[in-house]
C-alpha cells in the first residue's frame, strides 16, 4: 500500500470519529472512543506488517484530524 492509501483509511476513521460526536459538539462516549482506538490500533498493526517504514504515530494522529 502507499502513503495515499494509508491517508485514505485515516481520513475514513477521522470522518467516523467526527460524525459520531455528540449533537452539542461534546466528546464521544468513552466506550465509543475506546472502540475507535482499538480499530485504529488493529489497522495500524496490519499496515506496520505490510510496510517496515510505516509511521504508526503519524497514522494514529491522522485518524484524529477532522477531514
Rosetta blueprint (number, residue, H / E / L):
1 X L
2 X L
3 X H
4 X H
5 X H
6 X H
7 X H
8 X H
9 X H
10 X H
11 X H
12 X H
13 X H
14 X H
15 X H
16 X H
17 X H
18 X H
19 X H
20 X L
21 X L
22 X L
23 X L
24 X L
25 X L
26 X L
27 X L
28 X L
29 X L
30 X H
31 X H
32 X H
33 X H
34 X H
35 X H
36 X H
37 X H
38 X H
39 X H
40 X H
41 X H
42 X H
43 X H
44 X H
45 X H
46 X H
47 X H
48 X H
49 X H
50 X H
51 X L
52 X L
53 X L
54 X L
55 X L
56 X H
57 X H
58 X H
59 X H
60 X H
61 X H
62 X H
63 X L
64 X L
65 X L
66 X L
67 X L
